[in-house]
Amino acid sequence: MPVTLKVAYLSYKQIARIAAESLEGFGCKSSLPIPVEHIIDNVYKINIIPFPYLFARFEINAFTSSDLRNIYVDEYLYENLTPQYRFTLAHELGHIILHKKIYLNIEMKNLEQWKRFISEVDEIDYRQLEFQANNFAGLFLVPGHLLERTFGQQLSGQLKNIDKSKRQKLKREEYLPWIVEVIASSLGPIFEVDPQVVKI
């Protein structure tokens, strides 16, 4: 019988509020990019440990020990894929902030215990944990107030393309996806995230 975790329901707005409060508490509400590695390493005093072939062997980018002392990250991701690495760290930070009580009540200090946990836990509960941590990661690395400001700056550079589209009698829903794509691509490096995170 699957292990149930009693994951609390959190709306997107609630997670956004928690992410914003966390950023304010860390004193980096206006910093770009958000210094997620510094926060984990120096504020939380959590070890970030590169783990060779973690994704290749187990199809995961990272996992956090249940004592909240170590985050194991795929070594290749750690060394080569900065935007994905930063999102992965923010995702794990999401678990630490949102799911601390759950983590402290499970035995998961190494990869074998993590694999056992994943095989035993209720799938819906696990998906909810991951969904919440993903939402937290995006909202933490791309805070709404900073996105609004930087989006506005980028949008002014796209006004010519918007005007051109209007002159060609294109409907808003026809040209808007392209404008959003262009802006997300230019904002990705500013936030040091994948453009898809900006779009979401």
N, C-alpha and C positions, 0 to 999 in steps of 0.2 A: 504494500500500500504506500503511495507517495507521501512524502513528508510535506505537510503544509506549513507555510511560514507566516501566515496572517499579515500579509503585506498591506499596509495602510493605503487607501486610495488617496492619490495626490493629483489634483488637477494641474494642467499646464500653468495656470495663473499662480497656483500655490508654489510650484517648483520655481517659477520665475521670481517670486518674492523671496524664496529661500536663497536662490542664487544671488540676487541683488543684495540681500542682507549679508551674505557671506563675503561678497566682494567689499562691501562697506566695512565690515569687521576686519578684513585683512588690510584695509587702507589702500586698496588699489582700484577703486571705483572708476578712476579716469585713466588708468594706465593701459597703454596699448603697445604690444600685445599683453594680454593678461598673463602675469608671471606664475602660471600654474605649477611649474616644476619647483620654483622657489618656495611657493606656499606649502607644497607637500613636504619638501625637504627641510625647510628652515622654520616654518610655523608649526606644522604638525609633527615634525621630527620623524617622518616615516621614511624608511630606506627605499630607494628606487633601485631595483636589482635587475640588470639585464640578464635574460634567460635565453641561452642559445636554442634556436629552432623551436621555440614555444608555439609559434603559429604553424610551422610546417608539420609538427608532430601532433598537435592537439587542437588546431584550428581556433585558437584564442590569442588575442593580442596581449592580454594581461590578466592577472588575478591578484586580489588583495588577501593577505592572510587574515584569519578571523580575529586575531589579536590586534589588528589594525597597525601593525608595526612595519610591515613589508609590502611593497607592491612589486610583483615580478612582471617584467615587461619583455616582450619579444626583443631579442638583441638586435636583429636587423632593423626593426621598427625604430628602436632607440637610437641607432647610429645613422640611419639613412632617410627616414620619412618624418620630418619634423611636424608637418600639420597633423598627420595621423597619430604620431606619438603624443602630441599635446592634447588631442581629443581623447585619446586613451587614458591619459593621466586625469583629465577632467572627469571622464566617465567613472574612473575608480574613486576619485574624490567625491563624486555624487553618491556612490555606495557608502562611503565613509560618513558623509553628512546625513544622507537620507535614511540609511539602513543600518546605522551603528548598532542598535539593539539586536537586530537579526544576526549580524555578523558575530557579535560577542557571544551569542548563544549557540553557535555551531562550531564544530571542530574542523578547521580548514587552515592548517599551517603549512602544508606542502601540496605539491601537485596531485599526488595520489589521493589525498583527502578531498581536494577540490573536485577531482573526477568523480569520487564516490558521492559527494554532495550533489553534483549535477545529475547523476544517474538516479538519485533517490528523491529529489525534490519534486514537488508538483509542478508540472510544465507551465501552467497558467501563472503560478506564483513567480517562477523564474523569469518568464517573459515580462511580467509586470516590473520586477526588479530592474531588468535590463532596459525596458522602455523608459522608466523613470530616470535611470542613470544617464541614458542618452540625451533625454530632454535637459537634464541638469547641465550636462557637458556643453551642449550648444548654447544654452542661456548664460552659462558662466563665462565661456570664451568669447561670446558675441552678445554682450549685454545690450538690452533694448535701447537705452539712452545713447550709447556710443554708436550703435548701428544706425539709429535715426540721424545722428549728426553726420556720420561719414557717408551714409546713403544720400543725404541731401546734397552733400558736396559733389558726389559722383553723378547724381542725377542732372545737375546743372550742365555737366559736360555732355550729356546725352540729349539735350534739348533740340539740337540740330537734327539728330536722327528721328526724334519724335515728330518734329515739324515735317520732315521729309516723308515719314510714314503717313501723316495726316493728309499731306498734299496728294499722295498716291491713293487716297480714299481707303486706306486700311483701317479696319476697326481696331479699337483699343486692345481687345483680346487677341488680335492677330500680331501686333507688334510688341505688346507688353512682355511676353515670355523672353523675347530676344534682348530687350532692354535690361530686364532683370538678370539674365545670364551674363551680359557684359558687365554690369555693375558688380554682381557677385564675384566674377573672375578678378575684377580689379580690387575688391575688398578682401578677398581671401588672404593675400600676402600681408595686408595691413593688420589683420587679426591673427595671422599665422595659423589659419585653418583651411581646410578644403573648401572651395567655393560652394559646395553643396550644403555645408553647415550654415553658411551665410544665407543661402536661399531658404532653407527650412526655417 
